[in-house]
Structure formats: C-alpha cells, structure tokens
Amino acid sequence: MKSLLIVADDLSGAADCAIAFAAAGRKTVVSLDAGASDVSDAQASVIAADTDTRRLSPADAARRTADTWRTLRAPGRRLYKKIDSTLRGNWAAEVAALTRVAGPAIVTPAFPATGRTVRDGRVFVRGVPLDDTETWQLEHAGQHAGLRDLLDAVGLRVAHVSLDAFRAAPGDVAAMVVSAAASGNGIDAIIVDGETRDDLATLARVSASVDAPFFWVGSGGLARELAALPDLFDADAAARPARAIEPAQGPILALVGSLSAISERQCAMLCAEAGIGEMIVPPAVLRDGARHPQWQAWSVRIGDAVRGKEDAILRIGRDDAFDPAEGALLSNALAALVAPHFDALGGLIATGGETARAMLAAAKVGSLELVSEIEAGVALGRPANGKGPSIVTKAGAFGSEHALLGAWLHLRGADIPIAR
C-alpha cells in the first residue's frame, strides 16, 4: 500500500495508535480537522485523523466517521479504525458506518503492552473482565461489554475466531476477509481473539497480505504490529531516520483532564519525584467559566507559574456534581485558562484525549507531526508547522505510574531510566 489513514474518535487515541509508524521512520501526522488542506496535501505515509466523536450521538458519530474516510481516501491508501481498548465511545456505530463504504472489518482491540487482551470475544484488562473495571463502570454501569453483542446491536453480521482456532490456522482469517469482500457472504465484521504480541503480529502479517477491500479495527496494539512489518508500504515510500527533538527550554506544563485513579497516581509520582507543584482547578470554576468570581484569579495564578518558568501540573478537580458527559466542557474551560500563556511553554504534556484536543484547538495548533514513543501509548510530537512547544499526549486511563514522570524527563532531555 502507499499510505494509511487512521480514524480515531479522540486525539490521544489518534496519537498513540499512529506513533509506532513514526517510530518506524514513516512521516506521520495527526490532524484535528480531516478537511484541512495541510492534511489532505501532506506528503505523509500515515495520517491519523481525530474525528472528535466520542461524545456525539451514535448517528452523528457514524456520519462524521464515514465522511472522514470519504474525504481522505486515496488510491493505495488503507484504513485503520482506531478504537479505545476499553470500548469507550461510539465505536460500534462508527464501524458499522465504515463497513458500508470500506468493506468488511477485522476487529481486535487487544493491546498486550497495556494489559488489554481479547478472549472469547471479550476484552480483559490485566486479567479482569472489562465489565468489572472502574473504566467501564464509570460510563457504562449495568451494560455488557461483549464485542459480539455490541456489534450485533448496530446491525452487523459478525463472525468470531477464537484464540485456539486463530493460533491453529491464522491464514483462515485472511480467507474469511477475501470471501466477505468478494461475495457479501453475510459477514461484516470478524472478531479475532488475541492475548500476546505474537498473536497480533501474526494477525498483522496475514491480514496485510489481503488484496481486497477491508479495514482494521483495533487499538494501538495491532497498529504497532502493522508498523513493524518491513514491506507494509510500497518500496517508493521509503522510511526515513527519526528526527530528534531538542530538550525543552521553557517551562513544562502537565495538563490533566482525566479523573481516573491511574492519572491521579501518575500525578502523584511526578510531584514526588520531580518536585513539581500541582494546581487543581475546582470543577465549579470551569463550569461557569469567565462568569465565575475565581476565574480571573486562576488565570493569573497559571500565568504567574508559566511566565515565571515554573514546571507545573494543572488538573481538573472532582466534586459531587461530577458527570462524565461534561468532560468536553471542563476540558475546553481548562484550555481557555492556559491558552493566553501557551506561547511561553517549552513543553506540554496533555493527559486525556478531550483535554489534548481542547488545548491544541485553543492554541490554534491544527496538526502534529509525531516523533517518538516514550512508553506504550505515550506519544511525543510537535506542531506540524514547526511553531510551538513539544507536545506529549497520553490517554487518561492507562500508562505506567511513571508515565508522566517519564514524559517530563524526556522533554527535559534527561537520560534517566524509568520503569516500564
């Protein structure tokens, strides 16, 4: 193939899925706007488009996702629908919409490097069924997380390849895809179990050789195995040496919109090990925005830290009125507080896809060129136009306890080993 389009429903997901291709030497761009000329005209091997559909209605999310493929498809370009490894968002409706314009789907959200596996068509997080995790219960309490059930619910005809069957005859998956694409044999989506990196590497190898319309559906796990294939791209799309990023000269701000327990532990580690101060903005201030009597005081406090060249953590607090649906509202308000001081930053670490997108949009950064991966799912990039600070993005609900500390050290150019 000549190029790859990754379609993701949030910014950190787009980056953590695409970063493996950048690490393999492919020019890789993450875009906040699929219709922007700097994306459609970019000489990139990999384009990762953030559709920002996680909080939309299923119908609107499906429509926007299909439109993104229609806008950015090109001869020789393959499609990878990035989904959250814990199945957040409208992924099933989006996959259903894509099957109507891109062919059948191979589905596996497994990401062994972050503890996500798939067995019996179900996602497990470090051995715990997804249904029983804090991440699922926070937004889907009382709902089942079976992949087949979720795809059946949006009208797809689904086949499932068990782990034992796949390991015994991996080539059967390729044959199923070819048959589904050629004859419309009643299969829209093929769920493939996977528990190890070897499983995903095998799936990448057998599926990449398929010369028929289809697309991949997965997290960063399958994507990194595709990136590792030496002959995935045509010979004329030569890999290039990785480009280095100079250590940050100005202050580094860790902007944390995720309220997960994992993010809290990561913040605590960064505070304890690096001696960085933490500012926690009350949700009430963010809900009211500039109308709140403390809004201006918070703007001044953030500005004093940044303009004073202090590294800092800035994160959203939690109160009894918390509602998962208000994530975008709170993230946009947090970004509005930081935006007047963005030009003074030497580095930005953004945790949570909504938070990262809100900050880049407020700072008028339309796309990022990815450079390297700090740890699994933690991507380092820079504004594609070359103006602005180095930027690290990370999904809120995963990463090691050292993830933020590792990102901070990386931006500072410190060669200090971090536990993975």
Sequence and secondary structure as in RCSB ss.txt:
>XXXX:A:sequence
MKSLLIVADDLSGAADCAIAFAAAGRKTVVSLDAGASDVSDAQASVIAADTDTRRLSPADAARRTADTWRTLRAP
GRRLYKKIDSTLRGNWAAEVAALTRVAGPAIVTPAFPATGRTVRDGRVFVRGVPLDDTETWQLEHAGQHAGLRDL
LDAVGLRVAHVSLDAFRAAPGDVAAMVVSAAASGNGIDAIIVDGETRDDLATLARVSASVDAPFFWVGSGGLARE
LAALPDLFDADAAARPARAIEPAQGPILALVGSLSAISERQCAMLCAEAGIGEMIVPPAVLRDGARHPQWQAWSV
RIGDAVRGKEDAILRIGRDDAFDPAEGALLSNALAALVAPHFDALGGLIATGGETARAMLAAAKVGSLELVSEIE
AGVALGRPANGKGPSIVTKAGAFGSEHALLGAWLHLRGADIPIAR
>XXXX:A:secstr
  EEEEEESSHHHHHHHHHHHHHTT  EEEES TT HHHHT   SEEEEE   TTS HHHHHHHHHHHHHHH  T
TEEEEEE  TT  SSHHHHHHHHHHHH  EEEE  BGGGTEEEETTEEEETTEEGGGSHHHHHHHTT    HHHH
HHTTT  EEEE HHHHHH THHHHHHHHHHHHH  S SEEEE B SHHHHHHHHHHHHT  SS EEEE HHHHHH
HHT TTSS TTS            S EEEEE    HHHHHHHHHHHHHH  EEEEE HHHHHHGGGSTTHHHHHH
HHHHHHHTT  EEEEE   TT  GGGHHHHHHHHHHHHGGGGGG SEEEEESHHHHHHHHHHTT  EEEEEEEEE
TTEEEEEETTS S EEEEE TT S TTHHHHHHHHHHT       
